[in-house]
Amino acid sequence: MLTFLMSRFSLPVLLAFVLNLAFCMAGRGAEITGLRAVSPGQVELTFTSETGVLYDILGSEDLRTFSILTRVTGSGELTQVVVPAPLGQLERRFFRVRTPELPPTPDWFSSYGGSGEESHGHYILACEDGGVLQVGETGFLPNSRILAIKVDQLGNLEWRQEYSNRSTGASGHGTYNLGNSVLEVDDGYWIAGAINRNSAAIKVNKGTGEAEFVRTHSNGGYDAYEHMVETDGGLVAVGYTNAEDRENTFFAEGRGYLAFLDSEGNKTGGRSLRDDLAQAYRIAKHEQALIVSGLVWNEDDNLDFGLLKMNADGSRVWGRLFGGRRDDHCFGMDLGADGSIFLTGHTLSGTINWQTYTMKLNQDGILQWERKRGNPRGFDPRYIHDEAWGVRATPDGGCILTAGTGDEYGNYSETIGLDVSDQWEVYVIKYGPDGVLEWEATYQAEEGDWAGEDLALTRDGGVIIAVDSAQFGFLKLPSF
């Protein structure tokens, strides 16, 4: 092996591989026993293993921060796997093998608030620099302000900013300022929401969070943008107009809406989606098409999951409805690498009380599987709400979602072990590619309530969860 390496690479590269044999770390029951270059950009690792056990292969350039490269199943006493090792990084490339702990135990938690009495986050983004950005509001409607908080990969505060009607140059903060989601582009972040009752797109500086552009659009009545996606021509935003329930930050009982914006947030066109969606909540891009999800009224005057496929120009391709005879609230959507569509939310259809409701669809919007799940702590299901808000497709073809679980009934309180029904907890569910439950877990505060509002996958194979704790909570889980 040494002769092969020396004939192919420089002496520093060879020494790096020798050092790897000394510095590589292993998880339970796994030890790296060999490294072999198989091509200029790939390395073969050999490690001790057990048949059928999952192993994560992680890489690092500094022995401090490791990112997941792949996950494999042990194939006997020794398992071999080929992983990328770009030539320009070989001199400082180190590897680690570990068995994932399921359900995962949190790496860390941190929380931060704004100027208001309480702060509530709605969306979380794993940023390209390894940090995390969460957006929502501080204060209560109608006198709320948009709040954005950026932390580093360990949860340390990097910056915190608030936005309101003053961000447009007005003298007052205005009312109904909503922070609904955030999108990263090459030169900044775009926050989607509302300022002073009008839909808003706010471009902010990556390093400081200071607003660079603030664009407001009066699309009709009380209106807001919920989410946006970057396109070749700029941005496409979705949301609602003509809100009837103005005190609700989740479903405002309006009319779905889609807007086209240029790269500086100026509106160049728009169209109503009211025939398909009462509220457009998420948008994603697949090839040249746009996939939009949200909520729609059904013939029984209850809400269903709504899904819409559109061409790049906003013309309709197809629409789909999913749900039962009672309310089904769709809030989370993500696309898999193959174009599969994952939706999540919560339902009263066919359940005793609110339960999480998750489904996988193919590219054509055809249902592959659906799952309802809740009450993970085993209380009386008549009193437990399980409310899911965010979902992410996972590399294995499955998905992971987050929710809150607890009761809101003054006439009921139950204790099982250390769990109390009226203390809300973060609820996380992992489904495999065929809808099989792989694991579920709840995470609780030492005191007070927690609820999962959104989540994002992190570069180390883990997940970061936006926790509503009356502040912006950041809960980091390791690879799973």
Secondary structure as the mmCIF struct_conf table of DSSP 4:
data_model
#
loop_
_struct_conf.conf_type_id
_struct_conf.id
_struct_conf.beg_label_comp_id
_struct_conf.beg_label_asym_id
_struct_conf.beg_label_seq_id
_struct_conf.end_label_comp_id
_struct_conf.end_label_asym_id
_struct_conf.end_label_seq_id
HELX_RH_AL_P HELX_RH_AL_P1 LEU A 2 ARG A 8
BEND BEND1 PHE A 9 PHE A 9
HELX_RH_AL_P HELX_RH_AL_P2 LEU A 11 PHE A 23
STRN STRN1 MET A 25 ALA A 26
TURN_TY1_P TURN_TY1_P1 ARG A 28 GLY A 29
STRN STRN2 ILE A 32 SER A 39
TURN_TY1_P TURN_TY1_P2 PRO A 40 GLY A 41
STRN STRN3 GLN A 42 THR A 48
TURN_TY1_P TURN_TY1_P3 THR A 51 GLY A 52
STRN STRN4 LEU A 54 SER A 60
BEND BEND2 GLU A 61 ARG A 64
STRN STRN5 SER A 67 THR A 73
BEND BEND3 GLY A 76 GLU A 77
STRN STRN6 LEU A 78 PRO A 84
HELX_RH_3T_P HELX_RH_3T_P1 LEU A 87 ARG A 92
STRN STRN7 PHE A 94 ARG A 98
HELX_LH_PP_P HELX_LH_PP_P1 THR A 99 GLU A 101
BEND BEND4 LEU A 102 PRO A 103
HELX_LH_PP_P HELX_LH_PP_P2 PRO A 104 PRO A 106
BEND BEND5 ASP A 107 ASP A 107
STRN STRN8 TRP A 108 TYR A 112
BEND BEND6 SER A 115 GLU A 117
STRN STRN9 SER A 119 ALA A 126
TURN_TY1_P TURN_TY1_P4 GLU A 128 ASP A 129
BEND BEND7 GLY A 130 GLY A 130
STRN STRN10 VAL A 132 THR A 138
BEND BEND8 GLY A 139 GLY A 139
TURN_TY1_P TURN_TY1_P5 LEU A 141 PRO A 142
BEND BEND9 ASN A 143 ASN A 143
STRN STRN11 ARG A 145 VAL A 151
TURN_TY1_P TURN_TY1_P6 GLN A 153 LEU A 154
BEND BEND10 GLY A 155 GLY A 155
STRN STRN12 LEU A 157 TYR A 163
BEND BEND11 SER A 164 SER A 164
HELX_RH_3T_P HELX_RH_3T_P2 ASN A 165 THR A 168
TURN_TY1_P TURN_TY1_P7 GLY A 169 GLY A 169
BEND BEND12 SER A 171 GLY A 172
BEND BEND13 THR A 175 THR A 175
STRN STRN13 LEU A 178 VAL A 185
TURN_TY1_P TURN_TY1_P8 ASP A 186 ASP A 187
STRN STRN14 GLY A 188 ILE A 195
TURN_TY1_P TURN_TY1_P9 ASN A 196 ARG A 197
STRN STRN15 ASN A 198 VAL A 204
TURN_TY1_P TURN_TY1_P10 LYS A 206 THR A 208
STRN STRN16 ALA A 211 HIS A 217
BEND BEND14 GLY A 220 TYR A 222
STRN STRN17 ALA A 224 THR A 231
TURN_TY1_P TURN_TY1_P11 ASP A 232 GLY A 233
STRN STRN18 GLY A 234 THR A 241
BEND BEND15 ASN A 242 ASN A 242
BEND BEND16 GLU A 244 GLU A 244
TURN_TY1_P TURN_TY1_P12 ARG A 246 GLU A 247
BEND BEND17 THR A 249 PHE A 250
STRN STRN19 ARG A 255 LEU A 261
TURN_TY1_P TURN_TY1_P13 SER A 263 GLU A 264
BEND BEND18 GLY A 265 GLY A 265
STRN STRN20 LYS A 267 SER A 272
TURN_TY1_P TURN_TY1_P14 ARG A 274 ASP A 276
BEND BEND19 ALA A 278 ALA A 278
STRN STRN21 GLN A 279 HIS A 286
TURN_TY1_P TURN_TY1_P15 GLU A 287 GLN A 288
STRN STRN22 ALA A 289 TRP A 297
TURN_TY1_P TURN_TY1_P16 GLU A 299 ASP A 300
BEND BEND20 ASP A 301 ASP A 301
STRN STRN23 LEU A 303 MET A 310
TURN_TY1_P TURN_TY1_P17 ALA A 312 ASP A 313
BEND BEND21 GLY A 314 GLY A 314
STRN STRN24 ARG A 316 PHE A 322
BEND BEND22 ARG A 325 ARG A 326
STRN STRN25 ASP A 328 LEU A 335
TURN_TY1_P TURN_TY1_P18 ALA A 337 ASP A 338
BEND BEND23 GLY A 339 GLY A 339
STRN STRN26 ILE A 341 THR A 347
TURN_TY1_P TURN_TY1_P19 SER A 349 GLY A 350
BEND BEND24 THR A 351 ASN A 353
STRN STRN27 GLN A 355 LEU A 361
TURN_TY1_P TURN_TY1_P20 GLN A 363 ASP A 364
STRN STRN28 LEU A 367 ARG A 373
TURN_TY1_P TURN_TY1_P21 PRO A 376 ARG A 377
HELX_RH_3T_P HELX_RH_3T_P3 PRO A 381 TYR A 383
STRN STRN29 HIS A 385 ALA A 393
TURN_TY1_P TURN_TY1_P22 PRO A 395 ASP A 396
BEND BEND25 GLY A 397 GLY A 397
STRN STRN30 CYS A 399 GLY A 406
TURN_TY1_P TURN_TY1_P23 GLY A 410 ASN A 411
STRN STRN31 THR A 415 ILE A 416
TURN_TY1_P TURN_TY1_P24 GLY A 417 LEU A 418
STRN STRN32 ASP A 419 VAL A 420
TURN_TY1_P TURN_TY1_P25 SER A 421 ASP A 422
BEND BEND26 GLN A 423 GLN A 423
STRN STRN33 GLU A 425 TYR A 431
TURN_TY1_P TURN_TY1_P26 PRO A 433 ASP A 434
BEND BEND27 GLY A 435 GLY A 435
STRN STRN34 LEU A 437 TYR A 443
BEND BEND28 GLU A 446 GLY A 448
STRN STRN35 ALA A 451 LEU A 457
TURN_TY1_P TURN_TY1_P27 ARG A 459 ASP A 460
BEND BEND29 GLY A 461 GLY A 461
STRN STRN36 VAL A 463 ASP A 468
BEND BEND30 SER A 469 GLN A 471
STRN STRN37 PHE A 472 LEU A 477
#
